[in-house]
Amino acid sequence: MAGHLGEHEHGPEHAHTESHDHAAAGPGTLKIALAGTLFVAILEVVGGLRSGSLALLSDAAHVTMDVVALAIALGASLQALRPANLRQTFGFARLEILAALANGGLLFGVTIAIVIEALRRFAAPVEPQGGLMLAVAAIGLAVNLAIGLMLIRGAHGNLNVRAAMLHVAGDALGAVAVIVGGALILASGAAWIDPALSLFVAAIIIAGVVAIVRQASHVLLESAPDHAKIPIVRERIRSLDGVVDVHDLHVWTIGSGSHALAVHVVLHDRRISEATAILQRIDTAMRDDFEISHVTVQFECESCDPTDTIICTQVAAR
């Protein structure tokens, strides 16, 4: 039986504050992006109703999905500022996962309604006002481009802002499709273009919903994140000087940009000060290579007497 040589775990307050800089970065940028995207959604709803364009209303639903997604990202940034407590020891980051699942379910229902209405309009075509369609979509595109440029400046090193930028890019794509559709309707008067465009936007929404549900499911199932696959993380720890072997390795996601690791590491029999130095190397490697901020390590020594248990309570220097 292997004896415990050392154990290190970030406490809830310590571990949570380590992710503040990463998760809380960019709330001001996200607020502006949220306000701009909400403006576009309202504009497209009003414009879609006035012009009779199902494509514009579909794109409004798509933009509304991104309003919720941006609100979730902003909420995650703000929730990261809340300290962990004795019950929520990792903080409140997973509130965004619950909101994302609710968002996905709502948008799936809206998309089904859009598809049904599009099929109905194929059977009984309704020609929308192409000029109003084009004008509203052009305004939306201009706002999306302005938001996108702003987000690009704040996207480096911040997963929330990078995700928001992708949402805005999807909005811009939908706006371009509606602009092209409005121009074609003006030129040809073909009423079928509008429901065809709405089906295109519905496909974009479904792709987004599937991605949201898949990502949320991975987090709830505590799957290892794509950038920190178990075999790669295991070999990285094994490669560190002083490490003999690794087992019982777990890596999971807490919330956006916040990842955790727990592992048993086998060492040769050595002094506790030497184990602490290895602990620091593991902690640094996990942060720098895999963006893992919550690291829990239990050291074991196969050559130790199983009756000898040494617990290292020294916190690694920062």
ABEGO torsion letter per residue (X at the ends): XBBBABBBBBBAAAAAAAAAAAAABGAAAAAAAAAAAAAAAAAAAAAAAAAGBAAAAAAAAAAAAAAAAAAAAAAAAAAAABBBBAABAAEAAAAAAAAAAAAAAAAAAAAAAAAAAAAAAAABBBBBBAAAAAAAAAAAAAAAAAAAAAAAAAABGBAAAAAAAAAAAAAAAAAAAAAAAAAAAAAAGBAAAAAAAAAAAAAAAAAAAAAAAAAAAAAAAGBBBAABBAAAAAAAAAABBGBABBBGBBBBBABBGBBBBBBBBBBBBBBAAAAAAAAAAAAAAAAAAAGBABBBBBBBBAABBAABBBBBABBBBX
